[in-house]
Amino acid sequence: MSVLILADHDLGQLSPSTARLVTAAQGLGDLHLLVAGQGASALAAAAHFAGVSKILVAEGPDALPTADSLRAALVALAPGYSHIIAASSSLGRDVIPGLAARLGVMPVTDVVEIVAPNRFVRPIYAGNAFEHLSSSEPLHILTVRTSVFTPAPLGAAVPVETLAPLAPGRVTTLRAERSAGDFPDLTSAAVVVSGGIAFGSVEKFAALGDLATALGGAVGATRAAVDAGYAPNDWQVGQTGKIVAPDLYIGIGVSGALQHLAGMQGAKRIVAINTDPEAPLVKVADYALIGDLVEIVPQLIAAFRKA
């Protein structure tokens, strides 16, 4: 049997998570990639990843196809596949549960390792433990935390099969509102600089942007910082925010509540800057700077700019 991967895309470009999904699914079988929505044919030209043997294209009226229309297309395709895989993104979390319900199978969510075709690893208890599970379902429907996988490289051109256009669903997208950003995508950035409520003001929190720019990274925030209005919602890292696993994670003024740690503990290197040497993030960090962030952050920005 073959494996169907649902490509994630936005603003006319494939999301970085798509290449990481291909890596996650390597070894499961024959990999097919479904690109659906407005401009899918053009997007397919950039989707020839190493390991993918076929690209399926389903055009649709919406740049961001609704979960309802995607589920209908996936239900029709499902009999030919042993696995259907999507990213643990807003799209995957919207599509997959309803798809599993319509197909009468149990989904496996937030997978961080695929051990065998029917054996998966996923975090539980806010990331404090990992569940190793075996599934006896005839069809495995998964969402994957793509941040823990490296992107698959582009490979040779593969066949592209055009499917019937997406059928209109019962839900219509009336408008999409976006917040402008000057930083890389948070969930795929190699460097993430996060700040907490300790910054004390929007103006002081803005210094994180200068540090992130100097490092070529993205800006994250704790829930408390977001609730205080220091950062937008889409910068929130944690159990109720975004899950990140960068090469370098710098937490500044971040105490390290359990919910926040659940969102970033996959980072390869962790640096904590805090006045409290007993803060939870300091205890799990590879490196810690104990001191006042107001003094340390400007020094770091100056040092990295000079370097």
N, C-alpha and C positions, 0 to 999 in steps of 0.2 A: 504493500500500500504506500501511498504518497503522503506527504505532509504539506498542508496549506498554511502559508504565512500571510497574515493581513498586513499590508504595508500601511504605515502611518505617514501622512503628509499634510503640509499646510503651506499656504501662500505660494503654491506652485512649485514646492520643493519637497523631496522626501525627507522625513524627519530622521535624525541620526539614529533613532531607535530601530529603524528598519534594518540597517546593516548589522546591528547587534543581535536582532532576532535571528538573522541568518546564521550567525555564529552559534547562538544557543541551540539551534535545531540541527546542527551538523551531526551526522551519524544516525539520525532517526530514520532516514530513508530518502526517497526522491523528493527534493524540495521544489515546491511551486510557490510563486509569489503573486498574490492578488493585489492589483492596484485599481482602486475604484474611486469614481467621482469625476468631477469636471476636470478636463485636461489629463485624464489618466494615460492616454496614449503618449503624450509628451513626457510624462513622468516615467513611463516604462523605459524610455531610452536611457535613463540614468540608473536603472535598477538591475543591471546585469551583474549581480554579485557572484563571486566565486562560490560554487556549491549549489546555486540555483539552476535547475534544469529547464524550467519553463516559467514564463511570465503570463499571467492572465490579466486581461484589461477589460474593465466594465465602466464605460462612460456613464456619467450621471449629470443631472442638471445643476447640482450644488457643488461648490468648491469643497465644502465640508459635508460629505454625505451623512444623512441621519442614520442613527443606529438602527432604526426601523427598516430602512431600505437595505442596509448592509446585511442585516440578519436574514432577510428574505433571500438575498443572493447566496449567502453562506449555507442556508438550509438546503437550497437546490444543489449546491456543490458537495455537501457533506458525504453522500454515499460513496464517493470516490476516494476518501481520505481516511487515514488512521489517526491523524492529529490535525487540529486547527489551532493555530497559535497567534496570539496578539500581544502587543506590549501592555504592561500595566500602566497605561496612560489614560487620560480622560476618555479617549476613543475606546480602548480595549475594555475598560471597566464599564462602559456603557453597553457595548455590543455583546460581550461574552456571557454574562449571566443570563440574559434573555435568550440568547442562542442556545445555551445549555438546557434551559427550561423547555424550549420548543422541540429540542431533539431528545429530551428525556434522559439526559446524562448529567453526571455531577462534574462541574468544572473544578480545576485545580488552579488556584490563583497565586500570584506573587511568587512564581517559581524562580529560584536562584541557581538551581543546578538540575540538569537532566541526567540522571545516572544511567538509565536504561529506558527503552520505549515506554515502559509502564511504571517507572520508579522516578520520583521527583523529590526535591528538597525545597522547603519553603519556610520562612521565618514565622514564629508564633510568639505569643506573649511579648508583643512590642519589640520583637527582635532579640529577646533574651534567650531564646532557644530555637532550635531548628527541627522541624518535623520531616522525617524521612517516611514517605508513604508510597505504597504500591496501589495501583488502580486496576481493577478488573473490567473497567468500562470498555465496550467495543470501540468507542470513539473517544479519544482524549482531547479535551478542550482546555487550553491553558492560557493564562496571562503570565508574562515573564517580566521580572525586574531587569530591564535591559542594561541598567547602569553597571551591573557587575560583569558584563561581557564586553569583549573588545569588538570593534566593528569588523565585519567581513570586508576584504578588499574587493574591488571590481575585478571581474573575470572576463572570459570570452563571451561574445554575443550568444544568446540562447533564443529558441523559438518564442514568439509572442503570439498568444491566442486571444482573439477578440471575442468576448462574450456578449450576450444581449445587454442592452443598457439597463441600469438600475431602475427597477420599477418604483414609481412614487410611493412613498410610505404614508402613514397616517399623521406623521409629524412634519411640519414645514418650518424651515429656518427662516425667520423674518429678518434678522439682522445679527451681525457679529461685531462685537465691540472689542477692541484690542488696546492694551497698554503698550506704549512705545518703549523700546529697550535698546540700550547700547552695549549689552553684554551677551556672551554666548549663552546657548540654551543651558539652563541650570542642571537638568538631569543628565547631560552628556558632557559637561565642561570638565576639563582635566584639572582645573584649579577652582575651588570654591572658597570665597571669603565670607563668613557669616558673622552677623552681629546680634547682640541681645539688647535687652531693656536697659542695660547699664550705660548705654551711650547717653541717655537722658534727654535727647532732643533730635528732631529731624536734621538739623544743621550738622550736628556732630556725627550722626549716622551716615551722612553723605560722604564722609571721608573714606568709608569702605569702598565707594565707587572708584576713588583715586587709587587705592591699593589694588583693587581687582584689575583695573586697567593696566597698572604697572606690571602685573603678573600675567596678563592675558586671560584672566579668569572671570567667573560669574559671581554675583552677589547673592547671598542667602540671608535669611533672618529667622529668628525664633518666633514662635507664635505670639509671645508677649510683645516683641518689637512690632510685629504686624498689627496686633490689637491696639498698640499705642499710636499707630499711624506713622511710624518711622519708615515703613517699607510697604510696598503693595502686597496683596495676597499671594500673587504668583511667585514671590520670593521666599515663601515660607518653606522651611525644611523641617521634616519631622513626620510623625505617624499620621497626622492630619494634614500634612503638606506634601512636599515632593521628596522622593527618595533619591539620594545622590550617592555616588561611589567614585569620587574623583581620585586622581593620583595624590593630590594634596588638599587637605581641608584645614582651613584656619578659622578657629572659633574665637572671636574677640568679645569679651564681656558676656560670654555664653556660659551659664552655670552648668548646663548639661542635664536638663530634666530627662526622665526616662523616655518621654514622647519624642524629644528632639534627638536623642541618641539613636532611636529606632530608625531615623531617617538618614543618618550619615555614618553609621558604624562600619559600613563597607569601604570607607576611604582607606587608601593604601598607607598614607601618612597623615597624622593628625597633629596639629599645632594648636595649643590653647594659650590664650593671653587673658589673665584674670588676676585680680587682687587676692583671691581666695585660693590658697594652695590645696584646700580640701574640696574644691568644687568637683563634681562628678566628671566633667569633661577633662579637667586637669589630670585626674587619675587614670583615664584611658588614653591620654595623649602620648604620642611618641616624644614630643618636645613641649615644654611649657615655659612661658615667660610670666613671672609673677611680678605684676606692677600695674601702674595706672595706664589704662588704654589711651588717655588723652596725651600722655607723653610718648608712649611706645609707637602708636600708629603713625604719627608724622615722621618719626625716625625711620620706620620701616619703608614708608613711601619714598623718602629721600634716598635711602640706601638702594632700593630696587631701581629707582629711576637712574641713579648713578651707574649701577651695574649694567 
